[in-house]
Amino acid sequence: MTAQRVRIALFRRLSGLYRLQAETRKRFRDRRDLDRLSLPPGVSDDESFRKIKEMIPELNSYKASTVRHLREKAAAAGCRDLEEYRLFLLEHAEELEKLKSNLTRNGTDFFRGNDWDYFNRACLTGFGGRKDIRVWCAGCSTGEEVFSLLLLLIDYVPLGEIRVLATDYSDEMLEKCRQAMYSAWNLNCIPGKHLKYVRLCRISGPLSVKKLLKPKFTFAPEMKDVITTRNLNLLTDPYPEGFDIILCRNVLKFFSLETIGRLQEKLVHSLAEGGFLFLSTDGNSKNVELIRDPEALGVEQMDGRCIYRKKAAGTDSRPDREEAGPEEA
């Protein structure tokens, strides 16, 4: 067994304990930061939130609970309340632009949610022997779901026959997706048979305890080469079309019900006939991301889950496929 495989096995064995400790620290830190927020006399969250929405019209498409997310942003900026945060944004244009591109929480993970096994068995197995498979990961965040899908899909389709478009509204998230460097403490999320695609990153620069405690891994170059990244605002930008698989599992939950319905219709339109739309990380039957009228959108729901297949007419009517091709060097 090589030294790298020994290290991977060690990180996988210890990762559960490390992740539990890290999540506990984060919950404590978030709670502490929120407790620091206070409202001055005569000022309410609702009033300040309304004024911030005037500065960022996109917020009108988000659900009301987004105010809690803004309070977290305010605490992180050292502000005591949303009113102080609003004034802070007025004085710091660069922070306002950063907020616009990070309105949602960008947390994600490998194989996040409970439906991946079903999606693999019921949907991906049918791609065996097919060529030129086009995938769109909408709201890709830092890329974990892009690689989750790739690791499953390459069991049925050669990498050379897959093209992935990964889009996000945040340039910061897109850069992290391109770098594809993840904490080695997450290696327990990667199925053992796919560890052959994992590469532990070398420690660069002077050695330190911090670097030793925060090891990174990435994926084989041939996996990264099939991914194209692009900045795309799901609320305002035109959607590319003709995809066999679309993942949109990180962002819809932040929007209002009206906005979710409008975006679902656009995502279905972007599917090729017979293509699959995989929504949500929540298997709850009351999930707001469930399509309310699948028949009206021309899709069939699979096993009561947030997974849909676009009804096929018997022919492949996909449009020109230039949108998702890998960028040329």
Long-range contacts (C-beta under 8 A, 24 or more apart in sequence): 4-199, 4-200, 5-195, 7-184, 7-200, 7-215, 8-184, 8-187, 8-195, 8-198, 8-200, 8-217, 11-184, 11-185, 11-187, 11-188, 11-215, 11-217, 12-187, 12-188, 12-190, 13-188, 14-185, 15-184, 15-185, 15-186, 15-187, 15-188, 16-188, 18-185, 19-185, 19-186, 22-185, 30-72, 33-72, 33-75, 33-76, 34-71, 34-72, 34-75, 36-75, 36-80, 37-71, 37-74, 37-75, 37-79, 37-80, 37-81, 38-80, 38-81, 39-81, 39-83, 40-80, 40-81, 40-83, 43-81, 43-83, 45-71, 45-81, 45-82, 47-83, 48-81, 48-82, 48-83, 48-85, 48-86, 49-82, 51-86, 52-82, 52-85, 52-86, 52-89, 55-86, 55-89, 55-90, 55-96, 56-96, 56-99, 56-100, 56-103, 58-100, 58-103, 58-233, 58-235, 58-236, 59-103, 61-235, 61-255, 61-256, 61-259, 62-103, 62-254, 62-255, 62-256, 62-259, 63-254, 63-255, 63-256, 63-257, 66-103, 66-254, 69-103, 69-104, 69-105, 69-254, 73-99, 101-169, 101-170, 101-171, 101-172, 102-170, 102-172, 102-173, 103-169, 103-254, 104-139, 104-250, 104-251, 104-254, 105-254, 106-141, 106-142, 106-170, 106-173, 106-250, 107-141, 108-141, 108-142, 108-144, 108-145, 108-250, 109-144, 109-186, 109-189, 110-144, 110-145, 110-147, 110-148, 110-186, 110-189, 110-190, 111-148, 111-189, 112-144, 112-145, 112-148, 112-249, 112-281, 113-249, 113-280, 113-281, 113-282, 113-283, 114-283, 115-278, 115-283, 115-305, 115-306, 115-307, 116-148, 116-152, 118-302, 118-303, 118-305, 118-307, 119-152, 119-276, 119-278, 119-307, 120-152, 122-302, 122-303, 122-307, 123-245, 123-276, 123-278, 123-302, 123-307, 123-309, 124-152, 124-153, 124-155, 124-156, 125-156, 127-153, 127-156, 127-157, 127-244, 128-156, 128-157, 129-156, 130-157, 130-161, 131-157, 131-161, 132-161, 132-163, 132-321, 133-157, 133-161, 133-162, 133-163, 133-244, 133-245, 134-163, 134-165, 134-242, 134-243, 134-244, 134-245, 134-272, 134-318, 134-321, 134-324, 135-162, 135-163, 135-164, 135-165, 135-243, 135-244, 135-245, 135-246, 135-247, 135-324, 136-164, 136-165, 136-167, 136-240, 136-243, 136-245, 136-246, 136-247, 136-270, 136-324, 137-164, 137-165, 137-166, 137-167, 137-246, 137-247, 137-248, 138-167, 138-232, 138-234, 138-246, 138-247, 138-248, 138-251, 138-267, 139-167, 139-168, 139-169, 139-234, 139-248, 139-249, 139-250, 139-251, 139-252, 140-166, 140-167, 140-168, 140-173, 140-174, 140-177, 140-229, 140-250, 141-168, 141-173, 141-177, 141-250, 142-173, 142-176, 142-177, 142-182, 143-176, 143-177, 143-178, 143-180, 143-227, 144-182, 145-247, 145-249, 145-250, 146-177, 146-227, 146-247, 147-180, 147-219, 147-223, 149-245, 149-247, 150-223, 150-226, 150-227, 151-190, 151-191, 151-194, 151-197, 153-245, 154-223, 159-222, 159-223, 159-226, 160-226, 162-226, 163-226, 163-228, 163-321, 163-324, 163-325, 163-326, 164-226, 164-227, 164-228, 164-324, 165-228, 165-230, 165-240, 165-243, 165-323, 165-324, 166-227, 166-228, 166-229, 166-230, 167-229, 167-230, 167-231, 167-232, 168-229, 168-231, 168-232, 169-231, 169-232, 169-233, 169-234, 171-231, 174-229, 174-230, 174-231, 177-227, 177-229, 178-229, 179-218, 180-218, 180-219, 180-224, 181-216, 181-217, 181-218, 182-216, 182-217, 182-218, 183-214, 183-215, 183-216, 183-217, 184-215, 184-216, 184-217, 185-215, 187-217, 197-223, 225-326, 226-326, 227-326, 228-324, 228-325, 228-326, 228-327, 234-263, 235-259, 235-263, 239-266, 239-267, 239-269, 239-270, 240-270, 240-323, 240-324, 241-269, 241-270, 241-318, 241-319, 241-323, 242-270, 242-272, 242-318, 242-319, 242-320, 242-321, 242-323, 243-270, 243-271, 243-272, 243-275, 243-324, 244-271, 244-272, 244-274, 244-275, 244-276, 245-275, 245-276, 245-278, 246-270, 246-271, 246-275, 246-276, 246-277, 246-278, 247-278, 248-277, 248-278, 248-279, 249-278, 249-279, 249-280, 249-281, 250-281, 252-279, 252-280, 252-288, 252-289, 253-280, 253-282, 253-288, 253-289, 257-288, 260-288, 260-289, 261-292, 264-289, 264-291, 264-297, 265-297, 268-297, 268-298, 268-299, 268-308, 268-310, 271-299, 271-310, 272-310, 272-316, 272-317, 272-318, 273-310, 273-311, 273-312, 273-313, 273-315, 273-316, 273-317, 273-318, 274-309, 274-310, 274-311, 274-312, 274-316, 275-309, 275-310, 276-307, 276-308, 276-309, 276-310, 277-307, 277-308, 277-309, 277-310, 278-306, 278-307, 279-306, 279-307, 279-308, 280-306, 282-306
